[in-house]
Amino acid sequence: MVGDFIDDFIKQKLLHLYNMNLDLTGKTAVVCGSTQGIGYAAAKELAALGANVVLVARNVEKLQDAVNDLDLSKKQNHNILVADFSEPDQLREVIEEFAQENDVHILVNNTGGPNPGQAIDADTEDFIAAFNAHLICNQIMVQALVPGMKKNGYGRIINIISTSVKQPLPNLGVSNTIRGAVGNWSKTLANELGQFNITVNNVLPGATETGRLESIMQNKAKKTGHTAEEIKQEMSNEVPMKRLGKPEEIAAAVAFLASPAASYINGINVPVDGGRTSSL
């Protein structure tokens, strides 16, 4: 009987030892594109885990509405930054000023994708604008915030990209191109920053129920003569789980990668797509 008690005690201690540490209390997270969709869901999840969350977007009214929805149960101090990712120089000014007074532990890079269309039909300006809004703005954010991560010995850079990093998607020529560039930039950063306990990973959402996807479905419906609901059903049928994803499901992956539990996960792409991507 005493032996059973000791065995149970040891088991409980081992379970406690190996429980995942998802606690972000005392950590500060900057989440880009965080007034709607995946960015907003990620901000809410990080706040629920205890992080102080800084929302970044261009619409101040939407930012104020979003920040008021964030969890405050651990006495967090949430904030907003107004910046437009179509204007990299303005973003640089905003984030560098913030970084002078604040250390950030977690950065979630998230920007709305380029307009759909074939690569052959895209203007060179379309590629340049997308490159600036995604890769250049990501670089600006990283350069401003990594010094604080190094100082604190804790950094998580999470880029929300697309499954097109693994498998180019039809009629998203500019997006496929730019997402691939961001993926390789991210892997390079992971190799450079890992020694400082800073991890860099990519979350690759599949078809997810956001305003962005709704716009794509409406556009496709007009071109094909089908209804948006028919297009949605077609997309759902392409997923082994036979449904589209929810922003909260993408956010859960972001939150895990931001946590202490993911301390040895670095330089990877994590598809969150219900199994739709056919490659490994």
N, C-alpha and C positions, 0 to 999 in steps of 0.2 A: 504493500500500500504506500509506504514511504517512497519506494522506488518509482511508482506510478506518478506520485506528486512531483518528484524531481524531474522525471521525463517530461511531464506537462509544463513545468517551469522552464526547462531548457527550450522546449518547442516555442513557448510564448516569447522568450527572449530572442530566439532566432528569427521569428516572424517579425518582431519589432525591429530587429537589426536590418532586415531586408525589405521592410516596407518602403515603397517608392516615396521619395521626398519631392512633393510637388509644390511645397510652400514657397511663395514668392514674397512673403512679408519683408518689407524693407527694400525690396528691389524696385527700380524705376524702369518702366517700359515705354518706349516711343513707338506708336503704331500709326503708320501712314495710311491715308485713304480710309479713315476710320469712322466716317459718319453713316455708312451704309454697308450692306453686303458682308463679305468675308472680313474686311477690316474692322467693322463695327462689332461683329461677333467675336473676333479675336480680342478686341479691347475689353469686352465684357467678361470673357473667360479669364483673361489675365488679372483683371480686377477682382474677380471672384476668388482667385488664388492668393490674393493679398497684395498684389503689385500696385504701386502708384503708376497711373497710366497717363501718358501725354498723348492726346489725340492731335493728329496733323491732317488738315484738309484745307480747302480754299474758301469754304462757305462758313462764315462765323456763326450764323444763326443755327445751322445744322450742327456745328461743333458744340455749341452751348446746349442744344437739346440732347445730344449724345452723351456729353459728359455728365449731365444730370441723371442719366440712367445707370451709371456705373456703381458697383458695390462699394459701400463705405464701412462695412462691418469691422474692418481692422484698422479703422481711422486713417485710411489712405488720404493722400493729397493729390487729387487728379488735376490735370491742367490741359490747356489747349494751345496749339500754335497754328496760326493762319498762314498758309503757304500754298502756292500754285505750282504743281509739278511741270507745267508747261513753261515755267519761268525759272530755270535753274539758278540764275544769279540771285533772284529774290529768295529762293529756298536756302541758298548758302548763307545769306545774311541772317535769316531767321534762326536757322539751326546753330550757326556758330555763336550767335549772341546767347542762345539758350545754354549751349555747352560750356560757356565761360563760367556760368554760375551753378551748373547742375551736372552731376555724373549720371550716366545712363547705363544700365546693365543689360537691357534687352532692346533690340531694334527689330521691328517688323516692317520690312519694305513691301509695300503693296500699292500698286497704281493701276488704274483702269486701263484695259487693253486697247490697242489701236482698232480702228474701224475694220470690219471684215472686207474681204475682196482678194482676188488673185494677186500673187506677187508680180506677175508680168504687167498688170494694169496699174500698179502703184507708182505714184510720182516719187522722185528721189526725196522730195521734201517730206513725204510721209514717213520714209525710213529715218530721216534725220530727226523729225519731231518725236518719233517713238523711241529712238536711241537716247535722246536727251531726257525724255520723261521717265525712262526706265533705268538704263544703265548709268547715265551721267548723274541723275538725281540720287540713285542708290550710292554711287561713289561719294557724292557730297555728304550724304548722311553718315556713311561709314567713317570718312576722314574726320568729321567733326566729333563723333561719339566714341571711337575706338580708344583714344587716349584715356578717357574716364574708365573704360572697361579694363584697360591694362593696369591702371592705378589700383583698381579694386580687386583684380585677380578673378574677375567673373564677367564673361561676355557671351551673349547669345545673339547672333545675327540670323534672322529667318526671312528668307525671301519667298513671297508668295508669287509663283510663276504660273506654270501651266503644264499639263501633260504633253504639250507639244515639244517640250524639251527632250522627251523620249521618242515621240512619234508625231511628226508634223500633221496638223489638222487641216482638212479641206477648207478652202476659201478663207484662210487666215494667213495670207502670205507674209504681210508685214509682221504680224504678231509672232508667227513661227520663227522668223529670222531674229527678231530682237530677243525673244525668250531664250533662244539658244545661246546668244551672246551673254545674257545675264547668267545663265547656268554655268558657263565656262569661267566667267569672272568670279562667280561664287566659289567654285572649286579651287581656283587659284588662291583666293583669299583664305579659304580653309587651311590650305597648306602653309600659308604665311603666318596665320594668327593662332594656330593651335597651340603653339608653345607658350602662349600667354593665357591659357585657359579660356580662350575665346573660340567658340564653335560657330561654324557657318553652314547652314543647311537650307535646302529648298523644299517647300511644300508645293506639290503640283495638284491643284484642284482639277477634277474632271468637270462634267456638266453639273453646275450648281445653281440652285434656284436664287438668282440675284437679278437686279435690274439690268445688269449687263447682258445676261443670258436672255432675258425677256426681249431685249432690243435685237439680239441676233436672231431669235426665233421669229419675231415680227418681220424682220428684213427678209428672212428666207421664205416666209409665208407669202409675202408680196411677189417675190420672184417666181415662186413655184405654183401659185394659185391655190395652195392648201391653206387651211386655217392654222393659227398659232398652236392650237390644241393638238392638231394632227402632227405638227412638227415636234411638239413636246413628246408625244407618244412615240414617234419614230426614234427620238434621241434616247428615251427611256429604254426602248427595246434593244438598243445597242449595249446596254449595261447589263452584266450578268445578274445584278440585283434587281433589274427591271424597274428602276426608279432613278430620279435625279438626286443629287446630293443636297444637303442643307448647309447653310453657312456655318451653323454651330458644329457640324461634323468636321469641317476644315479647321475651325478654331480649336477644337480639341487637340488636333495634331500640333498646331502652333504652340499651344500652351505646354504640351509635354516637352517639346524641343526647347522651350524657354526655361524649363525647370531644372533643378539640380539633378533630377533623376536621369536626365539625358546628357550627363557630363562627358561621356565617352563616345557620343554620336557626333561625327564631324564629317563634313564634305559630301553629304548624300542628298539624293532626290527622293522624296517621299510622296508617291502618288496617292491621292485620296479621291478615288474615282469609282468605287464600287467594282473594280476589276475591269474597267472598260479598256484600258491600255493593253494592247496585245503583247507588247514586249515585256521582258523581265525587268 
